Amino acid sequence: MTAWRVLLISGYRPESVKRRLTLHFPREAVHQPITYRLAVDFDIAAKILRAQIAPNQSGTMVVELSGDIDELDAAELWLEQQGLALNRAPGEIRIDPERCVDCGICSSVCPSGALRFDRPSQRLQFAAARCLVCEQCLPSCPLEAIALVLEQP
């Protein structure tokens, strides 16, 4: 078996890139097998970071797509053709130190450990470099001290 074949079998993809998208599903599209079609038709890996989709209602899903850049472009076009609205605006999570009371509720929903409650100091710690920008912390903050700040194009 060639080294190249071993790399492909192990999951290595040449020129693989990642994109974070927010997909907005209209009511008519919530039953479509979106992540399955991305994998089968475009060889795109879809990591669902957050989803709020209910049957017969509109919904939102934050997803990290990874794959060949040309396939990603084609997949995004296909998603739009399926009636989904895409938000490609990159952003970052910021915490307002004036509003934050270090309750630590947000740290319980953070999948990456970017938000961590430090027990000895009783303070919230935020490691921006670990943040996936999945936005799970936004609705968890009772004081709305956490915000998604979008980069301006």
Backbone as JSON Lines, residues from 0, in Angstrom:
{"i":0,"aa":"M","n":[0.85,-1.17,0.0],"ca":[0.0,0.0,0.0],"c":[0.91,1.24,0.0]}
{"i":1,"aa":"T","n":[0.6,2.19,-0.84],"ca":[1.42,3.39,-0.93],"c":[1.18,4.3,0.27]}
{"i":2,"aa":"A","n":[2.16,5.14,0.54],"ca":[2.04,6.09,1.66],"c":[0.87,7.03,1.44]}
{"i":3,"aa":"W","n":[0.65,7.44,0.18],"ca":[-0.45,8.36,-0.13],"c":[-1.8,7.71,0.19]}
{"i":4,"aa":"R","n":[-1.95,6.42,-0.16],"ca":[-3.2,5.71,0.11],"c":[-3.41,5.58,1.62]}
{"i":5,"aa":"V","n":[-2.35,5.32,2.36],"ca":[-2.45,5.23,3.82],"c":[-2.94,6.56,4.39]}
{"i":6,"aa":"L","n":[-2.4,7.66,3.87],"ca":[-2.83,8.97,4.35],"c":[-4.3,9.22,4.05]}
{"i":7,"aa":"L","n":[-4.76,8.85,2.87],"ca":[-6.17,9.03,2.52],"c":[-7.08,8.17,3.39]}
{"i":8,"aa":"I","n":[-6.68,6.93,3.63],"ca":[-7.48,6.03,4.47],"c":[-7.53,6.55,5.9]}
{"i":9,"aa":"S","n":[-6.46,7.14,6.38],"ca":[-6.41,7.63,7.76],"c":[-7.17,8.93,7.95]}
{"i":10,"aa":"G","n":[-7.71,9.49,6.87],"ca":[-8.51,10.7,7.01],"c":[-7.82,11.96,6.56]}
{"i":11,"aa":"Y","n":[-6.57,11.86,6.14],"ca":[-5.86,13.04,5.67],"c":[-6.46,13.51,4.36]}
{"i":12,"aa":"R","n":[-6.71,14.78,4.23],"ca":[-7.23,15.36,3.0],"c":[-6.32,16.49,2.57]}
{"i":13,"aa":"P","n":[-5.74,16.41,1.36],"ca":[-4.88,17.5,0.91],"c":[-5.68,18.77,0.74]}
{"i":14,"aa":"E","n":[-5.06,19.89,1.03],"ca":[-5.68,21.2,0.89],"c":[-7.0,21.31,1.65]}
{"i":15,"aa":"S","n":[-7.12,20.64,2.77],"ca":[-8.33,20.69,3.57],"c":[-8.41,22.02,4.31]}
{"i":16,"aa":"V","n":[-9.55,22.65,4.23],"ca":[-9.78,23.91,4.92],"c":[-11.04,23.78,5.77]}
{"i":17,"aa":"K","n":[-11.19,24.69,6.73],"ca":[-12.36,24.7,7.61],"c":[-13.08,26.02,7.46]}
{"i":18,"aa":"R","n":[-14.4,25.95,7.54],"ca":[-15.23,27.15,7.54],"c":[-16.33,26.98,8.57]}
{"i":19,"aa":"R","n":[-16.59,28.04,9.29],"ca":[-17.68,28.06,10.26],"c":[-18.84,28.8,9.63]}
{"i":20,"aa":"L","n":[-19.99,28.15,9.6],"ca":[-21.18,28.75,9.01],"c":[-22.35,28.64,9.97]}
{"i":21,"aa":"T","n":[-23.25,29.58,9.89],"ca":[-24.53,29.46,10.55],"c":[-25.56,29.22,9.45]}
{"i":22,"aa":"L","n":[-26.24,28.09,9.53],"ca":[-27.24,27.73,8.55],"c":[-28.62,28.04,9.11]}
{"i":23,"aa":"H","n":[-29.42,28.77,8.36],"ca":[-30.78,29.11,8.77],"c":[-31.73,28.29,7.91]}
{"i":24,"aa":"F","n":[-32.46,27.38,8.54],"ca":[-33.37,26.48,7.84],"c":[-34.77,27.06,7.81]}
{"i":25,"aa":"P","n":[-35.36,27.19,6.62],"ca":[-36.79,27.52,6.57],"c":[-37.6,26.28,6.95]}
{"i":26,"aa":"R","n":[-38.83,26.48,7.27],"ca":[-39.7,25.38,7.69],"c":[-39.67,24.21,6.69]}
{"i":27,"aa":"E","n":[-39.62,24.53,5.39],"ca":[-39.67,23.49,4.36],"c":[-38.39,22.64,4.3]}
{"i":28,"aa":"A","n":[-37.31,23.11,4.87],"ca":[-36.02,22.42,4.72],"c":[-35.57,21.64,5.95]}
{"i":29,"aa":"V","n":[-36.31,21.69,7.05],"ca":[-35.81,21.07,8.28],"c":[-35.74,19.55,8.21]}
{"i":30,"aa":"H","n":[-36.45,18.92,7.28],"ca":[-36.44,17.46,7.19],"c":[-35.38,16.94,6.23]}
{"i":31,"aa":"Q","n":[-34.63,17.82,5.6],"ca":[-33.61,17.39,4.64],"c":[-32.38,16.85,5.37]}
{"i":32,"aa":"P","n":[-31.79,15.77,4.86],"ca":[-30.57,15.2,5.47],"c":[-29.33,15.98,5.03]}
{"i":33,"aa":"I","n":[-29.2,17.19,5.51],"ca":[-28.15,18.11,5.05],"c":[-26.74,17.57,5.3]}
{"i":34,"aa":"T","n":[-26.44,17.17,6.53],"ca":[-25.08,16.73,6.83],"c":[-24.73,15.44,6.1]}
{"i":35,"aa":"Y","n":[-25.71,14.58,5.9],"ca":[-25.48,13.35,5.13],"c":[-25.13,13.69,3.69]}
{"i":36,"aa":"R","n":[-25.88,14.57,3.07],"ca":[-25.63,14.96,1.67],"c":[-24.28,15.64,1.54]}
{"i":37,"aa":"L","n":[-23.89,16.46,2.53],"ca":[-22.57,17.09,2.48],"c":[-21.46,16.04,2.46]}
{"i":38,"aa":"A","n":[-21.62,15.03,3.29],"ca":[-20.61,13.97,3.36],"c":[-20.57,13.13,2.1]}
{"i":39,"aa":"V","n":[-21.72,12.71,1.62],"ca":[-21.77,11.79,0.49],"c":[-21.5,12.49,-0.84]}
{"i":40,"aa":"D","n":[-22.14,13.63,-1.06],"ca":[-22.05,14.3,-2.36],"c":[-20.81,15.18,-2.53]}
{"i":41,"aa":"F","n":[-20.3,15.72,-1.4],"ca":[-19.21,16.69,-1.5],"c":[-17.96,16.29,-0.73]}
{"i":42,"aa":"D","n":[-17.99,15.16,-0.01],"ca":[-16.87,14.72,0.82],"c":[-16.49,15.79,1.84]}
{"i":43,"aa":"I","n":[-17.51,16.39,2.42],"ca":[-17.33,17.44,3.42],"c":[-17.68,16.89,4.79]}
{"i":44,"aa":"A","n":[-16.82,17.11,5.77],"ca":[-17.11,16.74,7.14],"c":[-17.84,17.9,7.8]}
{"i":45,"aa":"A","n":[-18.95,17.6,8.44],"ca":[-19.74,18.64,9.1],"c":[-19.75,18.38,10.6]}
{"i":46,"aa":"K","n":[-19.16,19.28,11.35],"ca":[-19.13,19.2,12.81],"c":[-20.19,20.17,13.33]}
{"i":47,"aa":"I","n":[-21.26,19.63,13.88],"ca":[-22.35,20.48,14.37],"c":[-21.95,21.03,15.73]}
{"i":48,"aa":"L","n":[-21.85,22.35,15.82],"ca":[-21.47,23.0,17.07],"c":[-22.68,23.36,17.91]}
{"i":49,"aa":"R","n":[-23.77,23.7,17.24],"ca":[-25.01,24.05,17.95],"c":[-26.15,23.92,16.97]}
{"i":50,"aa":"A","n":[-27.28,23.4,17.42],"ca":[-28.44,23.28,16.55],"c":[-29.72,23.53,17.33]}
{"i":51,"aa":"Q","n":[-30.6,24.29,16.73],"ca":[-31.94,24.51,17.28],"c":[-32.91,24.35,16.11]}
{"i":52,"aa":"I","n":[-33.3,23.1,15.9],"ca":[-34.17,22.77,14.78],"c":[-35.27,21.86,15.31]}
{"i":53,"aa":"A","n":[-36.5,22.24,15.06],"ca":[-37.64,21.44,15.48],"c":[-38.46,21.07,14.25]}
{"i":54,"aa":"P","n":[-39.12,19.91,14.27],"ca":[-39.94,19.52,13.13],"c":[-41.0,20.57,12.81]}
{"i":55,"aa":"N","n":[-41.17,20.83,11.54],"ca":[-42.17,21.77,11.03],"c":[-42.0,23.2,11.53]}
{"i":56,"aa":"Q","n":[-40.8,23.56,11.91],"ca":[-40.49,24.93,12.31],"c":[-39.16,25.32,11.67]}
{"i":57,"aa":"S","n":[-38.91,26.61,11.6],"ca":[-37.61,27.04,11.09],"c":[-36.56,26.73,12.15]}
{"i":58,"aa":"G","n":[-35.29,26.73,11.75],"ca":[-34.24,26.39,12.71],"c":[-32.91,26.98,12.32]}
{"i":59,"aa":"T","n":[-31.95,26.85,13.22],"ca":[-30.6,27.37,13.02],"c":[-29.6,26.31,13.44]}
{"i":60,"aa":"M","n":[-28.51,26.2,12.68],"ca":[-27.45,25.27,13.04],"c":[-26.11,25.95,12.78]}
{"i":61,"aa":"V","n":[-25.24,25.94,13.77],"ca":[-23.87,26.43,13.62],"c":[-23.02,25.2,13.35]}
{"i":62,"aa":"V","n":[-22.29,25.24,12.25],"ca":[-21.55,24.06,11.81],"c":[-20.16,24.45,11.33]}
{"i":63,"aa":"E","n":[-19.2,23.58,11.59],"ca":[-17.86,23.75,11.04],"c":[-17.7,22.73,9.94]}
{"i":64,"aa":"L","n":[-17.51,23.23,8.73],"ca":[-17.33,22.36,7.57],"c":[-15.85,22.26,7.26]}
{"i":65,"aa":"S","n":[-15.39,21.06,6.92],"ca":[-14.0,20.9,6.52],"c":[-13.92,19.98,5.32]}
{"i":66,"aa":"G","n":[-13.03,20.36,4.41],"ca":[-12.84,19.59,3.19],"c":[-12.06,20.39,2.18]}
{"i":67,"aa":"D","n":[-12.02,19.9,0.96],"ca":[-11.35,20.57,-0.14],"c":[-12.03,21.91,-0.41]}
{"i":68,"aa":"I","n":[-11.27,22.95,-0.66],"ca":[-11.83,24.29,-0.83],"c":[-12.83,24.37,-1.98]}
{"i":69,"aa":"D","n":[-12.55,23.67,-3.09],"ca":[-13.49,23.68,-4.22],"c":[-14.79,22.98,-3.85]}
{"i":70,"aa":"E","n":[-14.68,21.89,-3.11],"ca":[-15.88,21.17,-2.68],"c":[-16.68,22.01,-1.67]}
{"i":71,"aa":"L","n":[-15.99,22.75,-0.8],"ca":[-16.68,23.62,0.14],"c":[-17.48,24.69,-0.6]}
{"i":72,"aa":"D","n":[-16.87,25.28,-1.61],"ca":[-17.58,26.29,-2.4],"c":[-18.82,25.69,-3.06]}
{"i":73,"aa":"A","n":[-18.66,24.5,-3.63],"ca":[-19.79,23.84,-4.28],"c":[-20.87,23.46,-3.26]}
{"i":74,"aa":"A","n":[-20.46,23.02,-2.09],"ca":[-21.41,22.64,-1.04],"c":[-22.2,23.86,-0.55]}
{"i":75,"aa":"E","n":[-21.53,25.0,-0.4],"ca":[-22.23,26.21,0.03],"c":[-23.26,26.63,-1.01]}
{"i":76,"aa":"L","n":[-22.91,26.55,-2.26],"ca":[-23.86,26.87,-3.34],"c":[-25.05,25.92,-3.28]}
{"i":77,"aa":"W","n":[-24.79,24.64,-3.08],"ca":[-25.87,23.64,-2.98],"c":[-26.78,23.94,-1.79]}
{"i":78,"aa":"L","n":[-26.18,24.3,-0.64],"ca":[-26.99,24.62,0.55],"c":[-27.94,25.78,0.26]}
{"i":79,"aa":"E","n":[-27.44,26.8,-0.42],"ca":[-28.29,27.93,-0.78],"c":[-29.39,27.51,-1.74]}
{"i":80,"aa":"Q","n":[-29.1,26.6,-2.66],"ca":[-30.1,26.1,-3.59],"c":[-31.17,25.28,-2.88]}
{"i":81,"aa":"Q","n":[-30.84,24.74,-1.71],"ca":[-31.83,23.98,-0.92],"c":[-32.72,24.9,-0.1]}
{"i":82,"aa":"G","n":[-32.5,26.2,-0.19],"ca":[-33.34,27.17,0.52],"c":[-32.78,27.61,1.86]}
{"i":83,"aa":"L","n":[-31.56,27.21,2.19],"ca":[-30.96,27.61,3.45],"c":[-30.27,28.96,3.29]}
{"i":84,"aa":"A","n":[-30.38,29.8,4.29],"ca":[-29.64,31.05,4.31],"c":[-28.35,30.79,5.08]}
{"i":85,"aa":"L","n":[-27.22,31.27,4.56],"ca":[-25.93,31.04,5.19],"c":[-25.38,32.34,5.74]}
{"i":86,"aa":"N","n":[-24.84,32.27,6.93],"ca":[-24.15,33.41,7.52],"c":[-22.68,33.03,7.58]}
{"i":87,"aa":"R","n":[-21.88,33.69,6.75],"ca":[-20.45,33.4,6.68],"c":[-19.61,34.39,7.47]}
{"i":88,"aa":"A","n":[-20.24,35.34,8.1],"ca":[-19.5,36.4,8.78],"c":[-18.69,35.82,9.94]}
{"i":89,"aa":"P","n":[-17.37,35.91,9.86],"ca":[-16.56,35.43,10.98],"c":[-16.7,36.38,12.17]}
{"i":90,"aa":"G","n":[-16.56,35.85,13.32],"ca":[-16.69,36.68,14.5],"c":[-15.96,36.07,15.67]}
{"i":91,"aa":"E","n":[-16.09,36.73,16.8],"ca":[-15.46,36.22,18.01],"c":[-16.36,36.53,19.2]}
{"i":92,"aa":"I","n":[-16.19,35.73,20.23],"ca":[-16.94,35.91,21.46],"c":[-16.18,36.9,22.34]}
{"i":93,"aa":"R","n":[-16.92,37.84,22.88],"ca":[-16.32,38.79,23.82],"c":[-17.18,38.84,25.07]}
{"i":94,"aa":"I","n":[-16.5,39.01,26.18],"ca":[-17.18,39.11,27.47],"c":[-17.0,40.52,28.01]}
{"i":95,"aa":"D","n":[-18.1,41.14,28.37],"ca":[-18.09,42.49,28.92],"c":[-17.77,42.4,30.41]}
{"i":96,"aa":"P","n":[-16.57,42.81,30.82],"ca":[-16.19,42.68,32.24],"c":[-17.03,43.56,33.17]}
{"i":97,"aa":"E","n":[-17.66,44.58,32.62],"ca":[-18.52,45.44,33.43],"c":[-19.83,44.74,33.8]}
{"i":98,"aa":"R","n":[-20.3,43.87,32.93],"ca":[-21.58,43.19,33.15],"c":[-21.42,41.81,33.78]}
{"i":99,"aa":"C","n":[-20.29,41.15,33.52],"ca":[-20.07,39.79,34.0],"c":[-19.89,39.78,35.52]}
{"i":100,"aa":"V","n":[-20.63,38.88,36.19],"ca":[-20.53,38.75,37.64],"c":[-19.82,37.45,38.04]}
{"i":101,"aa":"D","n":[-19.17,36.79,37.07],"ca":[-18.42,35.56,37.32],"c":[-19.26,34.45,37.93]}
{"i":102,"aa":"C","n":[-20.49,34.29,37.43],"ca":[-21.36,33.23,37.95],"c":[-20.94,31.85,37.45]}
{"i":103,"aa":"G","n":[-20.31,31.79,36.27],"ca":[-19.82,30.54,35.74],"c":[-20.84,29.69,35.01]}
{"i":104,"aa":"I","n":[-22.05,30.17,34.85],"ca":[-23.07,29.39,34.14],"c":[-22.62,29.06,32.73]}
{"i":105,"aa":"C","n":[-22.01,30.02,32.05],"ca":[-21.57,29.82,30.66],"c":[-20.53,28.72,30.55]}
{"i":106,"aa":"S","n":[-19.71,28.53,31.57],"ca":[-18.67,27.51,31.5],"c":[-19.26,26.1,31.46]}
{"i":107,"aa":"S","n":[-20.47,25.94,31.96],"ca":[-21.09,24.61,31.97],"c":[-21.59,24.18,30.59]}
{"i":108,"aa":"V","n":[-21.74,25.13,29.66],"ca":[-22.22,24.78,28.32],"c":[-21.13,24.89,27.26]}
{"i":109,"aa":"C","n":[-19.92,25.3,27.64],"ca":[-18.84,25.51,26.68],"c":[-18.19,24.18,26.32]}
{"i":110,"aa":"P","n":[-18.34,23.73,25.04],"ca":[-17.81,22.42,24.68],"c":[-16.29,22.37,24.54]}
{"i":111,"aa":"S","n":[-15.64,23.51,24.36],"ca":[-14.2,23.5,24.13],"c":[-13.38,23.8,25.38]}
{"i":112,"aa":"G","n":[-14.03,24.21,26.44],"ca":[-13.3,24.59,27.65],"c":[-12.72,25.99,27.58]}
{"i":113,"aa":"A","n":[-13.15,26.77,26.6],"ca":[-12.66,28.16,26.48],"c":[-13.16,29.0,27.65]}
{"i":114,"aa":"L","n":[-14.34,28.7,28.13],"ca":[-14.89,29.35,29.32],"c":[-14.74,28.37,30.47]}
{"i":115,"aa":"R","n":[-14.05,28.82,31.5],"ca":[-13.76,27.94,32.64],"c":[-13.92,28.74,33.92]}
{"i":116,"aa":"F","n":[-14.6,28.15,34.88],"ca":[-14.76,28.81,36.18],"c":[-13.64,28.34,37.09]}
{"i":117,"aa":"D","n":[-12.8,29.27,37.51],"ca":[-11.67,28.97,38.39],"c":[-12.15,29.02,39.84]}
{"i":118,"aa":"R","n":[-12.24,27.88,40.48],"ca":[-12.79,27.8,41.84],"c":[-11.97,28.57,42.89]}
{"i":119,"aa":"P","n":[-10.64,28.44,42.88],"ca":[-9.9,29.16,43.92],"c":[-10.12,30.68,43.88]}
{"i":120,"aa":"S","n":[-10.13,31.25,42.69],"ca":[-10.29,32.71,42.6],"c":[-11.74,33.14,42.48]}
{"i":121,"aa":"Q","n":[-12.64,32.16,42.24],"ca":[-14.07,32.45,42.03],"c":[-14.27,33.41,40.85]}
{"i":122,"aa":"R","n":[-13.45,33.23,39.8],"ca":[-13.5,34.1,38.62],"c":[-13.69,33.26,37.36]}
{"i":123,"aa":"L","n":[-14.36,33.85,36.4],"ca":[-14.51,33.22,35.09],"c":[-13.24,33.47,34.29]}
{"i":124,"aa":"Q","n":[-12.72,32.41,33.67],"ca":[-11.54,32.52,32.81],"c":[-11.99,32.27,31.38]}
{"i":125,"aa":"F","n":[-11.53,33.1,30.45],"ca":[-11.87,32.92,29.04],"c":[-10.6,32.82,28.22]}
{"i":126,"aa":"A","n":[-10.42,31.67,27.56],"ca":[-9.27,31.43,26.68],"c":[-9.77,31.56,25.24]}
{"i":127,"aa":"A","n":[-9.66,32.75,24.69],"ca":[-10.19,33.04,23.35],"c":[-9.61,32.12,22.28]}
{"i":128,"aa":"A","n":[-8.38,31.7,22.44],"ca":[-7.75,30.83,21.44],"c":[-8.42,29.46,21.37]}
{"i":129,"aa":"R","n":[-9.07,29.03,22.44],"ca":[-9.76,27.73,22.45],"c":[-11.2,27.83,21.98]}
{"i":130,"aa":"C","n":[-11.72,29.05,21.86],"ca":[-13.14,29.27,21.55],"c":[-13.47,28.81,20.13]}
{"i":131,"aa":"L","n":[-14.53,28.02,20.0],"ca":[-15.02,27.55,18.71],"c":[-16.03,28.51,18.08]}
{"i":132,"aa":"V","n":[-16.44,29.51,18.81],"ca":[-17.48,30.46,18.41],"c":[-18.76,29.69,18.06]}
{"i":133,"aa":"C","n":[-19.09,28.71,18.89],"ca":[-20.3,27.91,18.67],"c":[-21.54,28.64,19.16]}
{"i":134,"aa":"E","n":[-21.36,29.67,19.97],"ca":[-22.42,30.55,20.46],"c":[-23.3,29.9,21.53]}
{"i":135,"aa":"Q","n":[-22.91,28.75,22.07],"ca":[-23.73,28.12,23.09],"c":[-23.78,28.94,24.37]}
{"i":136,"aa":"C","n":[-22.75,29.73,24.59],"ca":[-22.68,30.54,25.82],"c":[-23.62,31.75,25.78]}
{"i":137,"aa":"L","n":[-23.96,32.22,24.6],"ca":[-24.76,33.44,24.48],"c":[-26.09,33.35,25.23]}
{"i":138,"aa":"P","n":[-26.92,32.34,24.96],"ca":[-28.19,32.3,25.67],"c":[-28.08,31.89,27.14]}
{"i":139,"aa":"S","n":[-26.92,31.36,27.54],"ca":[-26.77,30.9,28.93],"c":[-26.49,32.04,29.9]}
{"i":140,"aa":"C","n":[-26.02,33.17,29.41],"ca":[-25.63,34.27,30.29],"c":[-26.87,35.06,30.73]}
{"i":141,"aa":"P","n":[-27.19,35.04,32.03],"ca":[-28.39,35.74,32.5],"c":[-28.27,37.27,32.42]}
{"i":142,"aa":"L","n":[-27.05,37.79,32.33],"ca":[-26.85,39.24,32.31],"c":[-26.48,39.76,30.92]}
{"i":143,"aa":"E","n":[-26.5,38.88,29.93],"ca":[-26.13,39.24,28.55],"c":[-24.77,39.93,28.49]}
{"i":144,"aa":"A","n":[-23.83,39.37,29.25],"ca":[-22.47,39.91,29.28],"c":[-21.59,39.32,28.17]}
{"i":145,"aa":"I","n":[-22.13,38.33,27.46],"ca":[-21.39,37.66,26.4],"c":[-22.01,38.08,25.07]}
{"i":146,"aa":"A","n":[-21.15,38.44,24.12],"ca":[-21.65,38.88,22.82],"c":[-20.82,38.27,21.69]}
{"i":147,"aa":"L","n":[-21.46,38.07,20.56],"ca":[-20.77,37.68,19.35],"c":[-20.47,38.96,18.59]}
{"i":148,"aa":"V","n":[-19.2,39.24,18.39],"ca":[-18.78,40.44,17.67],"c":[-18.33,40.01,16.29]}
{"i":149,"aa":"L","n":[-19.05,40.48,15.28],"ca":[-18.75,40.11,13.9],"c":[-17.72,41.04,13.31]}
{"i":150,"aa":"E","n":[-16.82,40.43,12.54],"ca":[-15.82,41.23,11.83],"c":[-16.49,41.96,10.68]}
{"i":151,"aa":"Q","n":[-16.08,43.19,10.44],"ca":[-16.63,43.96,9.34],"c":[-15.88,43.6,8.06]}
{"i":152,"aa":"P","n":[-16.62,43.38,6.93],"ca":[-15.94,42.98,5.7],"c":[-15.09,44.1,5.12]}
